[in-house]
């Protein structure tokens, strides 16, 4: 059995009153693994931003902060991959929110064309794809480190 069954989270496109649960889950998950939530999910037109988070990185050279634009796509019920049509104008959205990176928080995989587009953007933006498998991996590592 997998650690996370995204089908337990209500579909995002159905006006059930629970249509925001995937974005709320994303905020809670990112907060739990150490991101600072700058802007939480809200209902209504979001101009391509579901969340804004901040990551503080500490190292021998000091501390840097990265602001991430988070895009949540919940397609687990249909099994459909996230396509280029689902993620338009990524650079403009990131720059418009004064962010340094794009964090994809998806319950399914990106399509091959979207994955290629995200790879192309790595020279312009930081990116952190978070799909079903990477989320399970992050979750498992986090749980293992907490049990020590």
C-alpha atoms as a printed R data frame, in Angstrom:
    type eleno elety resid chain resno       x      y       z
1   ATOM     1    CA   UNK     A     1   0.000  0.000   0.000
2   ATOM     2    CA   UNK     A     2   1.348  3.449  -0.849
3   ATOM     3    CA   UNK     A     3   1.853  6.120   1.784
4   ATOM     4    CA   UNK     A     4  -0.387  8.627  -0.004
5   ATOM     5    CA   UNK     A     5  -3.548  7.807  -1.946
6   ATOM     6    CA   UNK     A     6  -4.392 11.027  -3.771
7   ATOM     7    CA   UNK     A     7  -7.799  9.651  -4.762
8   ATOM     8    CA   UNK     A     8  -8.854 10.134  -1.131
9   ATOM     9    CA   UNK     A     9  -8.654 13.895  -1.749
10  ATOM    10    CA   UNK     A    10 -11.825 15.229  -3.440
11  ATOM    11    CA   UNK     A    11 -11.631 16.307  -7.065
12  ATOM    12    CA   UNK     A    12 -10.646 19.936  -7.517
13  ATOM    13    CA   UNK     A    13 -13.021 20.795 -10.362
14  ATOM    14    CA   UNK     A    14 -16.264 19.753  -8.636
15  ATOM    15    CA   UNK     A    15 -17.986 22.462  -6.566
16  ATOM    16    CA   UNK     A    16 -18.542 20.237  -3.536
17  ATOM    17    CA   UNK     A    17 -17.258 22.599  -0.878
18  ATOM    18    CA   UNK     A    18 -14.135 20.445  -0.651
19  ATOM    19    CA   UNK     A    19 -12.660 21.400  -4.024
20  ATOM    20    CA   UNK     A    20  -9.745 23.206  -2.335
21  ATOM    21    CA   UNK     A    21  -8.549 20.196  -0.348
22  ATOM    22    CA   UNK     A    22  -5.642 19.316  -2.662
23  ATOM    23    CA   UNK     A    23  -4.240 22.849  -2.444
24  ATOM    24    CA   UNK     A    24  -4.722 22.827   1.341
25  ATOM    25    CA   UNK     A    25  -2.976 19.443   1.477
26  ATOM    26    CA   UNK     A    26  -0.117 20.897  -0.614
27  ATOM    27    CA   UNK     A    27   0.262 23.834   1.797
28  ATOM    28    CA   UNK     A    28   0.217 21.560   4.842
29  ATOM    29    CA   UNK     A    29   2.668 19.118   3.243
30  ATOM    30    CA   UNK     A    30   5.123 21.821   2.173
31  ATOM    31    CA   UNK     A    31   4.904 23.429   5.616
32  ATOM    32    CA   UNK     A    32   5.567 20.054   7.265
33  ATOM    33    CA   UNK     A    33   8.760 19.506   5.250
34  ATOM    34    CA   UNK     A    34  10.138 22.958   6.020
35  ATOM    35    CA   UNK     A    35   8.842 25.508   3.534
36  ATOM    36    CA   UNK     A    36   7.442 28.764   4.910
37  ATOM    37    CA   UNK     A    37   3.976 29.435   3.514
38  ATOM    38    CA   UNK     A    38   3.894 33.023   2.203
39  ATOM    39    CA   UNK     A    39   0.420 32.905   0.621
40  ATOM    40    CA   UNK     A    40  -2.054 30.122   1.319
41  ATOM    41    CA   UNK     A    41  -4.626 28.865  -1.192
42  ATOM    42    CA   UNK     A    42  -7.651 31.032  -1.845
43  ATOM    43    CA   UNK     A    43 -10.806 30.472  -3.842
44  ATOM    44    CA   UNK     A    44 -11.401 32.249  -7.132
45  ATOM    45    CA   UNK     A    45  -9.130 33.276  -9.994
46  ATOM    46    CA   UNK     A    46  -5.541 32.874  -8.805
47  ATOM    47    CA   UNK     A    47  -3.694 34.112 -11.912
48  ATOM    48    CA   UNK     A    48  -1.709 30.886 -12.072
49  ATOM    49    CA   UNK     A    49  -0.592 30.860  -8.436
50  ATOM    50    CA   UNK     A    50  -2.004 28.327  -6.029
51  ATOM    51    CA   UNK     A    51   0.532 29.003  -3.252
52  ATOM    52    CA   UNK     A    52   3.652 31.021  -2.616
53  ATOM    53    CA   UNK     A    53   6.298 29.460  -0.385
54  ATOM    54    CA   UNK     A    54   9.745 30.451   0.802
55  ATOM    55    CA   UNK     A    55  12.715 28.181   1.301
56  ATOM    56    CA   UNK     A    56  15.690 29.233   3.407
57  ATOM    57    CA   UNK     A    57  18.942 27.499   2.529
58  ATOM    58    CA   UNK     A    58  21.895 27.642   4.903
59  ATOM    59    CA   UNK     A    59  25.415 26.702   3.921
60  ATOM    60    CA   UNK     A    60  29.036 27.637   4.293
61  ATOM    61    CA   UNK     A    61  28.469 30.716   2.108
62  ATOM    62    CA   UNK     A    62  25.660 32.019   4.284
63  ATOM    63    CA   UNK     A    63  21.921 31.923   3.869
64  ATOM    64    CA   UNK     A    64  19.864 32.310   0.717
65  ATOM    65    CA   UNK     A    65  16.121 32.507   0.359
66  ATOM    66    CA   UNK     A    66  14.142 31.277  -2.630
67  ATOM    67    CA   UNK     A    67  10.517 32.230  -3.229
68  ATOM    68    CA   UNK     A    68   8.627 29.503  -5.071
69  ATOM    69    CA   UNK     A    69   5.430 29.807  -7.082
70  ATOM    70    CA   UNK     A    70   3.522 26.577  -6.428
71  ATOM    71    CA   UNK     A    71   1.162 25.210  -9.039
72  ATOM    72    CA   UNK     A    72  -1.157 22.447  -7.806
73  ATOM    73    CA   UNK     A    73  -2.777 20.061 -10.285
74  ATOM    74    CA   UNK     A    74  -4.968 17.256  -8.977
75  ATOM    75    CA   UNK     A    75  -5.692 14.754 -11.768
76  ATOM    76    CA   UNK     A    76  -5.538 11.522  -9.735
77  ATOM    77    CA   UNK     A    77  -9.222 10.710 -10.229
78  ATOM    78    CA   UNK     A    78  -8.955 10.864 -14.028
79  ATOM    79    CA   UNK     A    79  -5.384  9.581 -14.184
80  ATOM    80    CA   UNK     A    80  -4.689 12.223 -16.823
81  ATOM    81    CA   UNK     A    81  -1.180 13.677 -16.944
82  ATOM    82    CA   UNK     A    82  -0.648 17.411 -16.464
83  ATOM    83    CA   UNK     A    83  -0.212 18.928 -19.926
84  ATOM    84    CA   UNK     A    84   1.276 22.057 -21.445
85  ATOM    85    CA   UNK     A    85  -2.274 23.398 -21.739
86  ATOM    86    CA   UNK     A    86  -2.620 23.043 -17.957
87  ATOM    87    CA   UNK     A    87   0.602 24.996 -17.310
88  ATOM    88    CA   UNK     A    88   0.707 28.054 -19.536
89  ATOM    89    CA   UNK     A    89   3.048 31.039 -19.226
90  ATOM    90    CA   UNK     A    90   5.183 29.579 -16.457
91  ATOM    91    CA   UNK     A    91   7.962 32.174 -16.696
92  ATOM    92    CA   UNK     A    92   5.524 35.089 -16.741
93  ATOM    93    CA   UNK     A    93   3.658 33.696 -13.735
94  ATOM    94    CA   UNK     A    94   6.860 33.155 -11.744
95  ATOM    95    CA   UNK     A    95   8.280 36.582 -12.570
96  ATOM    96    CA   UNK     A    96   4.899 38.269 -12.045
97  ATOM    97    CA   UNK     A    97   4.819 37.005  -8.449
98  ATOM    98    CA   UNK     A    98   8.474 37.984  -7.844
99  ATOM    99    CA   UNK     A    99   9.522 34.370  -7.404
100 ATOM   100    CA   UNK     A   100  12.786 32.675  -8.247
101 ATOM   101    CA   UNK     A   101  11.408 29.226  -8.943
102 ATOM   102    CA   UNK     A   102   8.491 27.051  -9.959
103 ATOM   103    CA   UNK     A   103   7.320 24.160  -7.799
104 ATOM   104    CA   UNK     A   104   4.993 21.695  -9.520
105 ATOM   105    CA   UNK     A   105   2.807 19.883  -6.967
106 ATOM   106    CA   UNK     A   106   0.954 17.259  -9.017
107 ATOM   107    CA   UNK     A   107  -1.016 14.150  -8.095
108 ATOM   108    CA   UNK     A   108  -0.111 12.592 -11.471
109 ATOM   109    CA   UNK     A   109   2.869 12.801 -13.785
110 ATOM   110    CA   UNK     A   110   3.484 15.683 -16.179
111 ATOM   111    CA   UNK     A   111   3.065 14.885 -19.864
112 ATOM   112    CA   UNK     A   112   6.234 14.347 -21.875
113 ATOM   113    CA   UNK     A   113   5.816 17.754 -23.519
114 ATOM   114    CA   UNK     A   114   5.390 19.534 -20.172
115 ATOM   115    CA   UNK     A   115   8.360 17.679 -18.691
116 ATOM   116    CA   UNK     A   116  10.448 18.784 -21.689
117 ATOM   117    CA   UNK     A   117   9.268 22.399 -21.256
118 ATOM   118    CA   UNK     A   118  10.139 22.371 -17.560
119 ATOM   119    CA   UNK     A   119  13.580 20.991 -18.403
120 ATOM   120    CA   UNK     A   120  14.081 23.814 -20.943
121 ATOM   121    CA   UNK     A   121  13.255 26.361 -18.249
122 ATOM   122    CA   UNK     A   122  15.933 25.182 -15.823
123 ATOM   123    CA   UNK     A   123  18.389 27.711 -17.239
124 ATOM   124    CA   UNK     A   124  15.948 30.549 -16.460
125 ATOM   125    CA   UNK     A   125  14.206 29.314 -13.334
126 ATOM   126    CA   UNK     A   126  14.753 27.023 -10.454
127 ATOM   127    CA   UNK     A   127  12.227 24.266 -10.606
128 ATOM   128    CA   UNK     A   128  11.192 21.578  -8.238
129 ATOM   129    CA   UNK     A   129   8.802 19.028  -9.687
130 ATOM   130    CA   UNK     A   130   6.699 17.225  -7.110
131 ATOM   131    CA   UNK     A   131   4.748 14.351  -8.545
132 ATOM   132    CA   UNK     A   132   3.239 11.261  -6.938
133 ATOM   133    CA   UNK     A   133   6.531  9.372  -6.748
134 ATOM   134    CA   UNK     A   134   8.670 12.289  -5.582
135 ATOM   135    CA   UNK     A   135   6.106 13.188  -2.904
136 ATOM   136    CA   UNK     A   136   6.075  9.604  -1.643
137 ATOM   137    CA   UNK     A   137   9.876  9.660  -1.512
138 ATOM   138    CA   UNK     A   138   9.964 12.989   0.381
139 ATOM   139    CA   UNK     A   139   7.280 11.748   2.780
140 ATOM   140    CA   UNK     A   140   9.097  8.466   3.432
141 ATOM   141    CA   UNK     A   141  12.433 10.198   4.075
142 ATOM   142    CA   UNK     A   142  10.768 12.715   6.400
143 ATOM   143    CA   UNK     A   143   8.982  9.986   8.373
144 ATOM   144    CA   UNK     A   144  12.205  7.946   8.637
145 ATOM   145    CA   UNK     A   145  14.175 10.941   9.939
146 ATOM   146    CA   UNK     A   146  11.480 11.758  12.519
147 ATOM   147    CA   UNK     A   147  11.419  8.203  13.880
148 ATOM   148    CA   UNK     A   148  15.132  8.281  14.776
